[in-house]
Amino acid sequence: MVKKKELLLLSCLRSNARDTLTNISKKINMPISTIFDKLKEYEKSFICKHTTLMDFKQLGFDIRIHLLLKVNRDKRSSFENFVMNAPSVNNVYRINNLYDYFVEAIFKNISDFQVFADSVESFGVTDIAEHFVVEELKRESFMSEKINLPLIN
């Protein structure tokens, strides 16, 4: 079980991983050396990756789409290889109930998406549901604010 102080540390990291250890130390009243040690420990266990969240529209990528896909069993391996290496694919999840995969992809325009969609269909896709993201309302906020912490206790 993770202690409350450690949850506060994780919350600080989730809200701003680039904050200095000194600032985090002041916010949660934990020694910098302890924070450093905990961070190294977490990186070996459950911190998967330090990353930057971006507004892709500001970079000229206007199309963000979520795809639900049902793929023939004999084609799943080649399909997974394709989506794992496709440069426009941001996230891939193996799911259950009606569909096999949830894919999030990002494109500059609808033409680029259509080229991708045509390629996907060659991998034994038997059903596809396309959902264009119109507006992002909330992203990566779980445990990033102190208000979320009671959910964990």
Summary of the structure (lengths in Angstrom):
residues: 153
radius of gyration: 19.8
end to end distance: 9.1
largest distance: 56.0
contacts: 359
relative contact order: 0.17
helix: 45%
strand: 20%
